[in-house]
Amino acid sequence: MNSQANDSDSEYSVENEGLESSAEEDKGSDSNDTDEEDADDDDEDEDVPKLADDEYKTMPFEDLLKLQKKLGARMYNEAIFGTSKDKKPNALKPKPSKKAKQKSASENESSSDSDSGPEEMTSKRKVPALGMGKKDKKASLAQPRDPRFDPRQGYFSGRQFRNNYSFLNDLRQKELKKLNNKLEAATDPEEASKIKFLIQRTENQVREYAKHKALDADRMREKQQTRTAIQEGKRPFFERKSTKQARALVEQYDKLKDHGALDKHIDKRRKKISAKDRKKLDFAT
């Protein structure tokens, strides 16, 4: 029995040795094949003719075409430009992001000459959904508004304003009486000069108010005449502006004549006109 077991073990060891030797032979053959392929690649690279820069630059174009036909496009490019083994395939390169593209574009624009023309801006803008746009914070806050320049308050009417605030003219007249009483009792010359200035200003305001009230009355009378003419079926008459000014000037001179201040007004007017003429002569010389 022992002898039979020893025989079987010896046979098993022999078989294993045979298998190991065959595997080693296969590995050796594979390694030899890879070495041969590498050697072939090296030989192919060595077979590609390397042209110096001076050689292909001085060669005529016909000889270059013949060389390209003889070697082929790939071999011709490798011969002139050399191999590019270090280049990686495009599939392995990561795609640049949008921000990187924009940054590179901006760098290229900045590096370009200043005479390249103005920067082209895109007109494409995303339109927000209805009611989803950004609201200004200041719009939500209540902003003060000036009623004098706000069209929501309506348009200014001088006649209506004078009718609504006619009590101011009554207050000015009362103030004028008080100022005259103060002027009579004043002893200090500085205070008296201030009171005189206030009296003059108040009188001018009262006079201006009476002038505007008279103009308002004239306008209302003209409008009433036009309305009555239209109601009667007649053609309304519109007076010219020049004739209105002439009629107003005649009325003014009549009033001055009644009060005895016409000569004083004419002298003042003559001085004013002469001063204007003198100023014109000075500029002319």
Secondary structure by P-SEA (a helix, b strand, c coil): caaaaaaaaaaaaaaaaaaaaaaaaaaaaaaaaaaaaaaaaaaaaaacccccaaaaaaccaaaaaaaaaaccaaaaaaaccccccccccccccccccaaaaaaaaaaaaaacccccccbbbbcbbbbccccccccccccccbbbbbcccccccccccaaaaaaaaaaaaaaaaaaaaaaaaaaaacccaaaaaaaaaaaaaaaaaaaaaaaaaaaaaaaaaaaaaaaaaaaacbbbbbbcaaaaaaaaaaaaaaaaaaacaaaaaaaaaaaaaaaaaaaaaaaac
